[in-house]
Amino acid sequence: MSERVKLSRVESAFERLDYPVTRDDAAAEFVDVTVTFADGEANLGELVSEVGSDAFHGPDELHAELQNVLPVEAVGEPGQSDGDA
């Protein structure tokens, strides 16, 4: 059964893993999880498989790495300016 989790709650999903955990094992754990954003969604397992680290010692490390691979739809509000106007 697939699961849906909001981006703001994804770190709590990471807390259910046993640490340390490898990137591949974490990705496999979340293969059936969809993470939802303000303007879209993505497969959490696929996102985890794209992070740079090979292993994590806690949910905070995994969450920090996830921030680097999130699609543009996950960052800020739709149509929001970067403030460079």
C-alpha positions as CSV (number, residue, x, y, z in Angstrom):
1,M,0.0,0.0,0.0
2,S,1.4,3.4,-0.9
3,E,1.7,6.2,1.6
4,R,1.6,10.0,1.2
5,V,3.5,12.4,3.4
6,K,3.8,16.2,3.3
7,L,7.3,17.6,2.8
8,S,6.9,19.4,6.2
9,R,6.5,15.9,7.9
10,V,9.1,13.9,6.0
11,E,11.6,14.0,8.8
12,S,9.2,12.2,11.1
13,A,9.0,9.4,8.4
14,F,12.8,9.2,8.4
15,E,12.6,8.6,12.2
16,R,11.2,5.1,11.7
17,L,14.5,3.9,10.1
18,D,17.1,2.1,12.1
19,Y,20.4,4.1,12.0
20,P,23.0,4.0,10.7
21,V,21.3,3.2,7.3
22,T,22.7,3.2,3.8
23,R,21.3,5.4,1.1
24,D,20.1,2.3,-0.9
25,D,18.3,0.8,2.2
26,A,16.7,4.1,3.0
27,A,15.5,4.5,-0.7
28,A,14.1,1.0,-0.7
29,E,12.2,1.7,2.5
30,F,10.4,4.7,0.9
31,V,9.8,3.3,-2.6
32,D,6.1,3.3,-2.0
33,V,6.0,6.8,-0.4
34,T,4.9,9.9,-2.2
35,V,6.0,13.2,-0.8
36,T,3.7,16.2,-1.5
37,F,4.7,19.8,-2.0
38,A,2.7,23.0,-2.3
39,D,2.9,22.6,-6.1
40,G,3.5,19.0,-6.9
41,E,4.7,15.6,-5.6
42,A,7.5,13.1,-6.1
43,N,8.5,9.6,-5.1
44,L,10.4,9.8,-1.8
45,G,12.4,6.6,-2.5
46,E,13.6,8.1,-5.8
47,L,14.6,11.4,-4.2
48,V,16.5,9.5,-1.4
49,S,18.3,7.5,-4.1
50,E,19.7,10.8,-5.6
51,V,21.3,12.2,-2.4
52,G,25.0,12.6,-2.2
53,S,25.9,10.6,0.9
54,D,26.2,6.8,1.0
55,A,25.0,6.4,4.6
56,F,23.3,8.3,7.4
57,H,23.6,8.3,11.2
58,G,20.3,9.9,12.0
59,P,17.1,11.3,10.4
60,D,18.4,14.9,10.5
61,E,21.3,13.9,8.2
62,L,19.0,12.3,5.8
63,H,16.6,15.2,5.9
64,A,19.5,17.7,5.2
65,E,20.7,15.7,2.2
66,L,17.1,15.5,0.9
67,Q,17.0,19.3,0.7
68,N,19.7,19.2,-2.0
69,V,17.7,17.0,-4.4
70,L,14.2,18.5,-4.0
71,P,12.6,19.6,-7.3
72,V,12.0,23.3,-7.8
73,E,8.3,22.8,-7.1
74,A,9.1,21.9,-3.5
75,V,10.9,25.2,-2.8
76,G,8.9,28.2,-1.9
77,E,5.5,29.2,-3.1
78,P,4.5,28.9,-6.8
79,G,5.6,32.1,-8.7
80,Q,7.5,33.4,-5.7
81,S,10.3,35.8,-6.5
82,D,13.9,35.3,-5.3
83,G,13.9,38.9,-4.2
84,D,16.2,40.1,-7.0
85,A,13.7,42.6,-8.5
